Amino acid sequence: METYDATSLDYPLGSEPTPGTHLVTQRRGYEHHGVYVGNGRVVHYAGFADSAQRAPVEEVTLECFARGHAMWVRLHPFATYTGDEAVMRARSRLGEDRYRLLTNNCEHFCVWCLFGEARSKQVEACLAHPRVAVRLVVSLVTAFLGHGRRSGRFAANAA
């Protein structure tokens, strides 16, 4: 797995990526990850990406995945699984609903699709640097509260 850390490169998303490409988009305080599967579709662990409710691995459009944010490619020159094989691995987990922020999140999912081992640089950074973790938790709580207010979810639950 050292090749994941040592040789991963990010570059802007230009034209349509090839199937099996690791896509990343910035969210408030964290990066969200998915695997491009072709025809404008991405498989990702939705987790808490769209709401305060946990969601399963799903296949969505590029637009739905990005939610208006810029996307980029995380290139892995030494990935174990590439192209159609990475796509097959991603789709094999569609509907899985075992999201865990620290042990089974969207980045763990993508790295597993490409390398066969689940890892998250974001989680590793949080564990190694507590200040990063505190900033991330504050950002996530703020985002969840903001989403709840916009959707009326918290008001309806309080009634």
C-alpha positions in Angstrom: 0.0 0.0 0.0 2.9 2.4 0.2 2.5 3.1 -3.5 -0.9 4.7 -2.7 0.8 7.2 -0.4 4.0 7.7 -2.4 2.7 8.1 -5.9 -0.8 9.5 -5.8 -1.1 12.6 -8.0 -4.0 15.0 -8.2 -4.9 16.9 -11.4 -7.9 18.9 -12.6 -10.7 17.0 -14.3 -10.5 18.0 -18.0 -12.3 15.7 -20.4 -14.3 12.7 -19.5 -12.2 10.4 -17.3 -11.6 6.7 -18.1 -13.6 4.1 -16.2 -11.9 3.1 -13.0 -10.7 6.7 -12.3 -10.6 7.9 -8.7 -12.5 11.2 -8.5 -12.4 13.7 -5.6 -14.5 16.7 -4.9 -14.1 19.2 -2.0 -16.9 19.4 0.5 -17.0 21.7 3.6 -14.0 20.6 5.6 -13.3 17.3 3.8 -12.8 15.6 0.5 -15.4 13.3 -1.0 -14.3 10.3 -3.2 -15.9 8.2 -5.9 -14.9 5.8 -8.7 -15.9 6.9 -12.3 -17.7 4.0 -14.0 -18.3 5.5 -17.4 -21.2 7.2 -19.2 -21.1 10.2 -16.8 -21.7 8.0 -13.7 -19.8 7.6 -10.4 -20.0 4.9 -7.7 -19.4 6.3 -4.2 -20.1 5.7 -0.6 -22.7 8.3 0.0 -22.3 8.1 3.7 -23.1 11.5 5.1 -22.3 13.4 1.8 -25.9 14.4 1.2 -27.5 14.5 4.6 -27.2 13.9 8.3 -28.6 10.4 7.5 -26.1 7.6 6.6 -26.5 6.4 3.0 -25.2 3.3 1.1 -22.8 2.8 -1.8 -24.7 4.2 -4.8 -24.2 5.0 -8.5 -25.0 8.6 -9.4 -24.3 11.1 -12.2 -21.2 13.2 -12.1 -23.3 16.3 -11.3 -24.9 14.6 -8.4 -21.5 13.4 -7.1 -19.9 16.9 -7.4 -23.0 18.8 -6.0 -21.7 22.0 -7.7 -18.1 21.7 -6.4 -15.0 21.3 -8.6 -13.8 17.8 -9.2 -10.3 16.4 -9.8 -8.7 13.1 -10.6 -6.5 11.3 -8.0 -4.2 9.4 -10.3 -2.6 6.1 -9.0 0.0 4.9 -11.4 0.6 1.7 -9.4 -3.0 0.7 -8.7 -3.6 -3.0 -8.4 -7.0 -2.8 -10.1 -7.6 -0.5 -13.0 -10.2 0.2 -15.7 -13.1 -2.3 -15.9 -11.7 -4.4 -13.0 -11.9 -1.3 -10.6 -15.4 -0.6 -12.0 -16.5 -4.2 -11.3 -15.1 -3.9 -7.7 -17.0 -0.6 -7.2 -20.3 -2.0 -8.5 -19.9 -5.2 -6.5 -20.6 -3.1 -3.3 -23.6 -1.2 -4.6 -26.3 -1.1 -1.9 -23.8 -1.8 0.9 -24.9 0.2 4.0 -22.0 -0.2 6.4 -20.6 3.4 6.3 -18.3 4.2 9.2 -16.6 7.6 9.3 -13.3 6.3 10.7 -13.1 2.8 9.2 -15.3 2.5 6.1 -15.9 5.9 4.4 -15.9 7.0 0.8 -12.1 7.2 0.6 -11.7 3.7 2.2 -14.1 2.5 -0.5 -12.2 4.1 -3.4 -8.8 2.9 -2.2 -10.2 -0.6 -1.8 -11.6 -0.6 -5.4 -8.1 0.3 -6.7 -5.7 -1.4 -4.3 -7.7 -4.1 -2.5 -7.1 -2.6 0.9 -9.2 0.1 2.6 -7.3 3.2 3.7 -8.1 6.9 4.2 -5.4 9.6 4.2 -8.0 12.0 5.7 -8.6 9.6 8.7 -4.8 9.0 9.0 -4.2 12.8 9.1 -6.9 13.3 11.7 -5.5 10.6 13.9 -1.9 11.9 13.6 -2.9 15.6 14.0 -5.7 16.2 16.6 -6.1 19.8 15.5 -7.0 18.6 12.0 -9.6 16.3 13.6 -11.1 19.1 15.6 -11.4 21.3 12.5 -13.0 18.5 10.6 -15.6 17.7 13.3 -16.5 21.4 13.6 -16.9 21.6 9.8 -19.0 18.4 9.7 -21.3 19.5 12.5 -21.8 22.9 10.9 -22.6 21.3 7.6 -25.1 18.8 9.1 -26.8 21.5 11.1 -27.0 23.7 8.0 -28.4 20.9 5.9 -31.0 20.1 8.6 -32.2 23.6 8.8 -32.5 23.9 5.0 -34.4 20.6 4.6 -36.6 21.2 7.6 -35.5 17.8 8.9 -34.6 18.9 12.4 -37.8 21.0 12.8 -40.0 18.1 11.7 -38.2 15.7 14.1 -38.6 18.2 17.0 -42.4 18.4 16.5 
